Amino acid sequence: MTDVTTNEQFWDSFYGERRQVWSGRPNDAMVRETADLAPGRALDLGCGEGGDAIHLARQGWTVTAVDISRAALDRGAAQAAVEGVADRIDWQRHDLAASFPEGEYDLVSVQFLHSTVDIPREEILRRATAAVAPGGVLLIEGHGGFPSWEDGHDHHPDVHFPSPDEVVADLSLVEGEWEVLVSAEHECAHNAPDGRPTVRMDSTVKARRRR
């Protein structure tokens, strides 16, 4: 990977090195946890190449899809056009450490907001919380640790994967205004780079804003 000086350059380089980085399929936990929600306005933070945003648009949601990488956003927009949902998705470029999309949303989805470059993750998640409309849902999915095939503790000793309870605590939810629906770890199947199936622990936090 080429040397970069900003987070935007890092992620544009990351996406620019390959024609497609992710599978294009939506995250399983997001699909599961949103299946019973009535479609409305959704905010997808860190949308990458748009698999989740496109899935939500197919389900009838109007989606604001946000990422720091223009390369990823352009790729997502092109796929949305192919799948006939381009008119339901607004693709916005934001460095979430510096700017944030406006408005309130019936669903704010934050899927795997982890980074090898420094980001104010807790601050971003609290801003995500503030963007949830009354009656709306905040959904945060995260990894519980490095995958089995990566010796991440040696290469990234300062990286911490918070537990679901730590995520809830860091959100500083106002008592009486929120109902925590899910705060739990679960196993998730993955394939190692050599194709071997493996399992890693992920975590889900799902909360509804009462008012």
N, C-alpha and C positions, 0 to 999 in steps of 0.2 A: 504494500500500500504506500502511496506517495506521502511525503511529509505534508502536513496540513497545519494551519495556524488557528483556525476557528472551528467551532462545532459544525457550522454549516458546511464548510469545506470537507470536514471529516466524513459527514454522512453523504454528501454528494459523491465523494470519492468511493465510499462504501458501496453505494448503489450503482455507481458508474462502472465498477469493475466487472460486473456480470450483467447479462441481458435480463435476468430475473433472479432475485435473491430468495424470495419466499415462495411457498407453494401456490399461492392464489386462493387457497381455501380459507374460510373464516376460522377464527380460533374456536375450538370446541366448547370451551367454558363460556365464551360470549354467546354462542348459539344457544346453549342450554339455559343460561340465566336470563336471556331476553325472550325466550319462546312464549312466555305467558304475558308479556307486556303489550299493551295497546300501542300501535305505532303513533308516533308524534314527531317531535324535533329531537334529533340525536346529535351529540358531539363526540367524535372519535378522535382522541388525542394520541398522537404518535401513530398515525394510520399506516405508515409505510406505503406499500404498493396497493393498499386499498381493499384487501380481501374482506375485512369486516364491514367497511363502509358499503361496499357493493352488496353484500348479503343483507344488511339492514335496509338498503334502498329497495331490494327485491321484496322485502317483507312490508313495504309501504311507508317506511320512515323517510323523512326529509333529513338529510345528513350534512353536517359540516365536518369535513375530514381535514385534519391538521397534521402537518409534519414539517420538520426543519429542512428536509431535502426536496428541492425542486425536481430532481431526477425521479424520486419516488412518486411525487404527486403527479407528474406528467405521465408516468407509467400507469398509475391508478386511473387517471382520467381517460386514457386511451382504452383501458379495459372496460371501464364503465360504459363508454360509448358502444363498444362491441356488444355488451350485454343489455343495451337498451335502457339504462338507468341514469344516463348522463344528466338528465334534467332534475334528478332528485339529489344530486350531490354537489356541494360547493367545496371545492378544493382550495385550502388556504395554507400559505406558507407562514409559519411562525417559529421562531426560536422561543420556546415557552419560558425560558429564563428571562426573556426580555419583553415579550408581547404575548397577548392572549386574545382569542376570539371573543367578540362581544355577544351579549344575549344570555337568555336562560333556556335550558333544555330539559326535555322530559326524560332523557337518558344521557348521561355522561359516561362514556366508556374509556377506560385507560388500561390498555392491554400490554403488559410486559414493558413498562417504562424503565428499562435498565439501560445503562450506557457505560462504555469503557472510557468515555470522556466525562469530565465532571459536570453534573447538572444538579440544580437545587430540587431534588425529587420531592421532598416533603412540602416545600413551598408550592410547587406545581400542583400537587395533589390537593392542597388546601384551596388553591384557586379553582380547581376542578369542582370541589365541593360547593363553592360559592356560585357556580354556574348552574347548579341543579334547580329547576323550578319547583315550586310547591307541588307535592304529589309525585315528583320525579324520582328517578333512581340513579345512584352512583354505583358503578361497577368497576372494580379494580382487580386485575389479575396480575400475579407476579410469580417469578420463580422462587423456589425455596433454597436454592443453592446452585453451584456450578454443575454442569452435566458430568456424568461419570467418566466421559472420555477426555475431559479437560482438567488439567491440573491448575485450576484457577487460583487456588490459595497461594501458590508460589508466584504466579505472574501478577496477580491483583490482590495482594494481602489486605488492602484497605477496603475492599468491596464487601458490603454487608447486605444480605438479603433479609429484609424484615419479615417477621412472622405476621400472620393476619392480625393478631391482637396488637402488635406494634403499629401496624398500619392504621388501625382504628384509633389508637391513642394519639398518633401523630396528626390525625385529621382534626382533632379538637372539636368534635361535633357538639353543638349546643344541646344540653340535656332537654328533653321534651320536644325538640324540633326534628329529631331523627329516630328512625327505627332501624337497627342493624338486623338485616335479614339473614345474612350469611357471613361468617368469619371462620374460615376453615381451610385446612390443607387437604390436598387430594393428589393421588398419583396420576401422572400423565405419561402416556406412551410416546416415545420418540425413537427416531432412528439415528444411530451414531454415524459419523462420516463414512465409515466403511460399510454401512448398510445394516449393521447388527441392530436388532430391536433392543431397546432399553427403556427403563422407567426413571423418571425424575419427579421430585415433589414440587408441585405448584401450589399457589394459595389464591383464595377468592375472598374478596370483601364486597358485599353488596348491601347497600343501605338506601332506605327510602326517606325522602324529606317530607315530613308531615305538614309543615307550613313555612 
